[in-house]
């Protein structure tokens, strides 16, 4: 029973780790491999786009992880077999729910292409890049773009635009919730009570099948009053509630200082004593846990008189003025990108070998495509064990920072 509900215990005990694959990120092999690596490293929750294909990719990875869990534990890794699968939705315009786009044909030939250099997802390609390999497409690779917006401001000719979208009640009710996700995160902003209420109306019939609702909101004038109004809208809530403090969205890989905004915002929300838990996001990176500890905002900094209430799993961490967990997005993805790129290169080399072997042999196109389909298994992390455990070990270097709090308590 503890194994089944362990992610929620992590939240209650203050060592919750969430991986954010990206509300707009739809590159399925990467979603699958990130989910597998971070699940085996001990992640409690995997947040993916509200896309049935992305949900299915994450679920498949969790199934694989459950079969490899014993191997992970034998290697001294946390080995979380069943993290919660969460989807992110929005009630209005939001930077997490957009894609960059431009017509590469009108780009000046003498442009030094800062957009390509600044893109953390390598979603912008031109015909002669990537070691001379000509890609099938020039411009923005839609499935790789997760809407960080860094390319928008650096284009010297202002040719790049953002294409935004808003979650619709029909898409949520018919496509997302029937997939059996465990949790939903709603992205909102101050002043959107009406839009939030419209979205909540579509979620409410399904809320009894969920284990968790998260509300993500950036700072702004009147924030605490707004969050109180949202709590009134969703009450009574039959599942766990998280307030996600979105400090500086999609910036964790830029530098250590980006985490300051979310820590400051978490303190503001904690001081409001809202029902539920407080979890960081937006700018989180390798410095976040150390800075939270220095600020005394993690549960391992408990005073002697507070230990009894913290150990009671019915007492939310928020009521004791501590952060319950941290979510990592861009930093967590970039951390593993060199390893996943290595896997991708192996896959491409194998495809080239197949094509070369078939040249001049009279092999039909359908047979070549069949070989390619079989070879696509190589894009799955578990098919190359040495790369898999390298990825899991690296993921664990991030996950273990907050999981050490759990170990410390068990030793007390």
C-alpha positions as CSV (number, residue, x, y, z in Angstrom):
1,X,0.0,0.0,0.0
2,X,2.8,2.4,0.8
3,X,4.4,1.7,-2.6
4,X,1.1,2.6,-4.4
5,X,0.7,6.0,-2.7
6,X,4.3,6.8,-2.0
7,X,4.4,9.9,-4.3
8,X,1.8,11.6,-2.0
9,X,3.8,10.6,1.1
10,X,6.8,12.3,-0.5
11,X,4.7,15.4,-0.8
12,X,3.6,15.2,2.8
13,X,7.1,14.6,4.1
14,X,8.6,17.4,2.1
15,X,10.8,15.6,-0.4
16,X,8.6,15.7,-3.5
17,X,10.3,15.7,-6.9
18,X,8.5,16.5,-10.1
19,X,9.8,16.3,-13.6
20,X,8.3,18.8,-16.1
21,X,8.6,17.4,-19.6
22,X,6.9,20.6,-20.9
23,X,3.3,21.7,-21.5
24,X,4.1,22.2,-25.2
25,X,6.8,19.6,-25.6
26,X,5.7,16.8,-27.8
27,X,8.8,15.0,-29.0
28,X,7.6,11.5,-27.9
29,X,11.0,9.6,-27.8
30,X,12.4,12.3,-25.5
31,X,9.3,12.4,-23.3
32,X,9.5,8.6,-23.0
33,X,13.3,8.6,-22.2
34,X,13.1,11.4,-19.8
35,X,10.2,9.7,-18.0
36,X,12.1,6.4,-17.8
37,X,15.4,8.0,-16.5
38,X,13.8,10.2,-13.9
39,X,11.3,7.5,-12.7
40,X,14.2,5.1,-12.1
41,X,16.0,8.0,-10.3
42,X,13.1,8.4,-7.9
43,X,10.8,11.1,-9.3
44,X,7.4,11.3,-7.7
45,X,5.5,13.0,-10.6
46,X,5.9,13.3,-14.4
47,X,4.3,16.4,-15.9
48,X,3.6,16.1,-19.7
49,X,1.6,17.9,-22.4
50,X,-2.2,17.4,-22.5
51,X,-1.7,15.3,-25.5
52,X,-2.9,11.6,-25.5
53,X,0.3,10.6,-27.4
54,X,2.6,12.2,-24.8
55,X,0.6,10.7,-22.0
56,X,0.9,7.2,-23.6
57,X,4.6,7.7,-24.1
58,X,5.0,8.6,-20.4
59,X,2.9,5.7,-19.3
60,X,4.8,3.2,-21.4
61,X,8.1,4.4,-19.8
62,X,6.6,4.0,-16.3
63,X,5.7,0.4,-17.2
64,X,9.3,-0.2,-18.4
65,X,10.6,1.4,-15.2
66,X,8.5,-0.9,-13.0
67,X,10.3,-3.9,-14.6
68,X,13.7,-2.3,-14.1
69,X,13.1,-1.1,-10.6
70,X,14.9,-3.9,-8.9
71,X,18.0,-3.3,-11.1
72,X,17.9,0.4,-10.1
73,X,17.8,-0.4,-6.4
74,X,20.7,-2.8,-6.8
75,X,22.6,0.1,-8.2
76,X,21.9,2.2,-5.1
77,X,19.3,4.3,-6.9
78,X,15.9,5.4,-5.5
79,X,13.8,3.5,-8.0
80,X,10.3,5.0,-7.9
81,X,8.2,2.5,-9.7
82,X,4.9,4.4,-10.0
83,X,5.2,8.2,-10.2
84,X,2.0,10.2,-10.8
85,X,1.3,11.1,-14.4
86,X,0.2,14.8,-14.6
87,X,-1.0,16.9,-17.5
88,X,-0.8,20.7,-17.7
89,X,-3.6,22.8,-19.0
90,X,-4.3,26.6,-19.1
91,X,-7.1,29.0,-18.8
92,X,-5.7,31.7,-21.0
93,X,-2.6,33.0,-22.7
94,X,0.5,31.5,-21.1
95,X,4.2,31.2,-22.1
96,X,4.1,27.5,-21.4
97,X,1.5,27.0,-24.1
98,X,3.0,28.4,-27.3
99,X,5.3,27.4,-30.1
100,X,7.7,29.6,-32.1
101,X,7.4,29.7,-35.8
102,X,8.9,31.4,-38.8
103,X,9.5,31.0,-42.5
104,X,13.2,30.1,-43.0
105,X,12.9,30.9,-46.7
106,X,12.7,34.6,-46.0
107,X,15.7,34.6,-43.5
108,X,18.6,36.8,-44.9
109,X,21.4,34.5,-46.0
110,X,23.9,36.6,-44.1
111,X,22.1,36.3,-40.8
112,X,24.3,34.8,-38.1
113,X,21.2,32.9,-36.7
114,X,21.2,33.7,-33.0
115,X,17.8,31.9,-32.8
116,X,19.5,28.6,-33.5
117,X,22.3,29.2,-31.0
118,X,20.0,30.3,-28.2
119,X,17.4,27.5,-28.5
120,X,17.8,25.1,-25.5
121,X,15.8,22.4,-27.2
122,X,17.7,22.5,-30.5
123,X,14.3,23.0,-32.1
124,X,15.6,25.5,-34.7
125,X,17.4,24.0,-37.7
126,X,18.8,25.1,-41.0
127,X,19.7,23.1,-44.0
128,X,23.4,23.0,-43.5
129,X,23.6,22.5,-39.7
130,X,24.1,19.5,-37.5
131,X,27.5,18.2,-38.8
132,X,26.6,18.8,-42.4
133,X,23.6,16.4,-42.2
134,X,20.7,18.0,-44.2
135,X,17.5,17.8,-42.1
136,X,14.1,17.1,-43.6
137,X,12.9,20.5,-42.4
138,X,14.3,24.0,-42.0
139,X,12.8,26.3,-39.4
140,X,11.2,25.4,-36.1
141,X,10.7,21.7,-35.4
142,X,7.3,21.9,-33.8
143,X,7.4,18.9,-31.6
144,X,10.7,20.0,-30.0
145,X,9.7,23.6,-29.3
146,X,8.4,24.1,-25.7
147,X,7.8,27.8,-25.9
148,X,10.6,29.3,-23.9
149,X,10.6,32.4,-26.1
150,X,14.3,33.0,-26.1
151,X,14.4,33.1,-29.9
152,X,11.7,35.8,-30.2
153,X,13.8,38.6,-28.8
154,X,17.2,37.7,-30.4
155,X,16.0,37.6,-34.1
156,X,17.7,40.7,-35.6
157,X,14.9,40.9,-38.2
158,X,12.0,40.1,-35.9
159,X,10.8,37.3,-38.2
160,X,9.9,34.8,-35.4
161,X,6.4,34.8,-34.0
162,X,4.7,32.8,-31.2
163,X,1.7,30.7,-31.8
164,X,-0.3,30.3,-28.6
165,X,-3.2,28.0,-27.6
166,X,-5.6,27.7,-24.8
167,X,-7.0,24.4,-23.3
168,X,-10.6,23.9,-24.3
169,X,-13.2,22.1,-22.1
170,X,-14.0,19.7,-24.9
171,X,-10.4,18.7,-25.4
172,X,-10.0,18.1,-21.7
173,X,-13.2,16.1,-21.3
174,X,-12.9,14.0,-24.4
175,X,-9.1,13.5,-24.9
176,X,-7.2,14.0,-21.7
177,X,-9.1,12.9,-18.6
178,X,-10.3,9.5,-20.1
179,X,-6.7,8.5,-20.5
180,X,-6.5,7.9,-16.8
181,X,-4.0,10.5,-15.8
182,X,-3.4,10.9,-12.0
183,X,-3.1,14.6,-11.7
184,X,-3.9,17.9,-13.4
185,X,-2.0,21.2,-13.2
186,X,-3.8,24.4,-14.1
187,X,-1.8,27.4,-15.3
188,X,-3.4,30.6,-14.6
189,X,-2.7,34.3,-13.9
190,X,-4.0,36.9,-11.5
191,X,-7.4,38.3,-12.6
192,X,-8.7,35.3,-14.5
193,X,-11.4,34.1,-12.1
194,X,-14.0,33.8,-14.9
195,X,-11.6,31.9,-17.2
196,X,-10.5,29.6,-14.4
197,X,-14.1,28.9,-13.4
198,X,-14.9,28.0,-17.0
199,X,-12.0,25.5,-17.1
200,X,-12.8,24.1,-13.7
201,X,-16.4,23.3,-14.8
202,X,-15.0,20.9,-17.4
203,X,-12.6,19.3,-14.9
204,X,-15.0,18.9,-11.9
205,X,-17.0,15.8,-13.2
206,X,-13.6,14.0,-13.3
207,X,-12.0,15.2,-10.2
208,X,-12.9,12.2,-8.1
209,X,-10.6,10.0,-10.2
210,X,-7.6,12.3,-9.6
211,X,-5.1,12.1,-6.8
212,X,-3.8,15.6,-7.2
213,X,-4.7,19.1,-8.4
214,X,-1.9,21.7,-8.9
215,X,-2.4,25.4,-9.5
216,X,0.5,27.2,-11.1
217,X,0.5,31.0,-11.0
218,X,3.3,33.6,-11.4
219,X,3.6,36.5,-9.0
220,X,1.5,39.7,-9.5
221,X,-0.4,42.4,-7.6
222,X,-3.2,40.8,-5.7
223,X,-1.8,37.3,-6.0
224,X,-2.8,36.0,-2.5
225,X,-6.3,37.3,-2.8
226,X,-6.5,35.6,-6.2
227,X,-5.3,32.3,-4.9
228,X,-7.9,32.5,-2.1
229,X,-10.6,33.1,-4.7
230,X,-9.5,30.0,-6.7
231,X,-9.6,27.9,-3.5
232,X,-13.2,29.0,-3.0
233,X,-14.0,27.9,-6.6
234,X,-12.5,24.4,-6.3
235,X,-13.7,23.6,-2.7
236,X,-14.5,21.1,-1.5
237,X,-11.6,19.2,-3.2
238,X,-11.5,15.4,-2.7
239,X,-7.8,15.1,-3.6
240,X,-4.5,16.7,-2.7
241,X,-3.8,20.3,-3.6
242,X,-0.5,21.9,-4.7
243,X,0.3,25.6,-5.1
244,X,3.1,25.8,-7.7
245,X,5.1,29.0,-7.4
246,X,6.2,29.8,-10.9
247,X,9.1,32.2,-10.4
248,X,10.8,32.6,-13.7
249,X,9.3,30.2,-16.2
250,X,11.5,27.9,-18.3
251,X,14.8,29.4,-17.2
252,X,16.5,26.9,-14.9
253,X,19.2,26.1,-17.4
254,X,20.2,29.7,-17.8
255,X,22.1,30.1,-14.5
256,X,22.1,29.6,-10.8
257,X,20.5,32.9,-10.0
258,X,17.2,32.1,-11.8
259,X,16.0,30.1,-8.8
260,X,15.8,33.2,-6.6
261,X,12.4,34.4,-7.9
262,X,10.6,31.1,-7.2
263,X,12.1,30.9,-3.7
264,X,10.9,34.4,-3.0
265,X,7.5,33.6,-4.3
266,X,7.3,30.4,-2.3
267,X,7.9,32.4,0.9
268,X,5.1,34.7,0.0
269,X,2.6,31.9,-0.6
270,X,3.7,30.0,2.5
271,X,3.1,33.2,4.6
272,X,-0.5,33.2,3.3
273,X,-1.2,29.9,5.0
274,X,-3.3,28.6,2.1
275,X,-4.7,25.0,2.5
276,X,-2.5,22.6,0.6
277,X,1.2,22.3,-0.3
278,X,3.7,24.7,-1.8
279,X,6.0,23.5,-4.6
280,X,8.6,25.4,-6.5
281,X,9.0,25.7,-10.3
282,X,10.2,28.3,-12.8
283,X,14.0,28.8,-12.6
284,X,14.7,25.7,-10.5
285,X,18.1,24.1,-11.0
286,X,21.1,22.6,-9.3
287,X,21.3,25.5,-6.8
288,X,17.6,25.3,-5.7
289,X,17.8,22.8,-2.8
290,X,20.9,24.5,-1.3
291,X,19.3,27.9,-1.4
292,X,16.1,26.5,0.1
293,X,18.1,25.0,3.0
294,X,20.0,28.2,3.5
295,X,16.6,30.0,3.7
296,X,15.3,27.5,6.2
297,X,12.4,26.6,3.9
298,X,12.8,22.8,3.8
299,X,11.4,20.3,6.3
300,X,14.9,19.1,7.4
301,X,15.3,22.4,9.2
302,X,12.5,21.6,11.6
303,X,12.7,22.8,15.2
304,X,12.4,20.1,17.9
305,X,8.9,21.3,18.9
306,X,7.7,20.9,15.3
307,X,8.8,17.3,14.6
308,X,5.7,15.6,15.9
309,X,3.4,17.6,13.6
310,X,5.7,17.1,10.5
311,X,5.8,13.3,11.1
312,X,2.0,13.2,11.1
313,X,1.2,12.5,7.5
314,X,-2.2,14.2,7.9
315,X,-0.5,17.5,8.6
316,X,0.4,19.3,5.4
317,X,3.9,20.7,5.2
318,X,2.4,24.1,4.2
319,X,0.8,24.4,7.7
320,X,4.3,24.1,9.1
321,X,5.6,26.8,6.8
322,X,7.9,24.6,4.7
323,X,8.2,23.9,1.0
324,X,6.9,20.4,0.1
325,X,8.7,19.9,-3.1
326,X,10.4,21.1,-6.2
327,X,9.6,20.7,-9.9
328,X,12.4,20.8,-12.5
329,X,11.8,21.5,-16.2
330,X,14.3,23.0,-18.6
331,X,17.3,22.3,-16.3
332,X,16.2,18.6,-15.9
333,X,15.9,18.2,-19.6
334,X,19.1,19.9,-20.5
335,X,21.0,17.9,-17.9
336,X,20.2,14.7,-19.8
337,X,20.3,16.1,-23.4
338,X,24.0,15.0,-24.1
339,X,23.1,11.4,-23.2
340,X,19.9,11.5,-25.3
341,X,21.8,13.0,-28.2
342,X,24.3,10.2,-28.0
343,X,21.4,7.7,-28.3
344,X,20.0,9.7,-31.2
345,X,23.3,9.6,-33.1
346,X,23.5,5.9,-32.6
347,X,20.1,5.6,-34.1
348,X,21.0,7.8,-37.1
349,X,24.2,5.8,-37.8
350,X,22.2,2.6,-37.7
351,X,19.7,4.0,-40.2
352,X,22.5,5.1,-42.5
353,X,24.0,1.6,-42.3
354,X,20.6,0.0,-43.3
355,X,20.2,2.4,-46.2
356,X,23.8,1.8,-47.4
357,X,23.3,-2.0,-47.1
358,X,20.1,-1.8,-49.2
359,X,21.6,0.4,-52.0
360,X,21.8,-1.5,-55.3
361,X,20.4,-4.7,-53.9
362,X,16.9,-4.3,-55.3
363,X,15.3,-4.2,-51.9
364,X,11.9,-2.6,-52.0
365,X,11.1,0.7,-50.3
366,X,8.6,-1.0,-48.0
367,X,11.3,-3.5,-46.8
368,X,13.6,-0.6,-46.0
369,X,10.9,1.1,-44.1
370,X,10.3,-2.1,-42.2
371,X,13.9,-2.3,-41.3
372,X,13.7,1.4,-40.1
373,X,10.6,0.6,-38.0
374,X,12.4,-2.3,-36.3
375,X,15.5,-0.2,-35.8
376,X,13.4,2.6,-34.1
377,X,13.7,0.4,-31.0
378,X,17.2,1.9,-30.6
379,X,15.6,5.3,-29.7
380,X,14.3,3.6,-26.5
381,X,16.8,4.2,-23.7
382,X,16.5,0.8,-22.2
383,X,17.8,-0.9,-25.4
384,X,21.3,0.4,-24.6
385,X,21.9,-0.5,-21.0
386,X,25.1,1.4,-20.5
387,X,23.5,4.6,-21.8
388,X,20.3,4.0,-19.7
389,X,22.2,3.7,-16.4
390,X,24.4,6.7,-17.3
391,X,21.2,8.7,-17.8
392,X,19.6,7.4,-14.6
393,X,22.7,8.2,-12.6
394,X,22.8,11.7,-13.9
395,X,19.1,12.1,-13.2
396,X,19.6,10.8,-9.7
397,X,22.3,13.5,-9.1
398,X,19.4,16.0,-9.3
399,X,16.6,13.9,-7.7
400,X,18.8,12.8,-4.7
401,X,19.3,16.4,-3.6
402,X,15.7,16.6,-2.2
403,X,15.5,12.9,-1.5
404,X,18.3,13.2,1.0
405,X,15.8,14.9,3.3
406,X,13.9,11.6,3.5
407,X,17.1,9.7,4.4
408,X,18.0,12.3,7.0
409,X,14.6,11.9,8.7
410,X,14.8,8.2,8.8
411,X,18.1,8.3,10.6
412,X,16.8,10.7,13.3
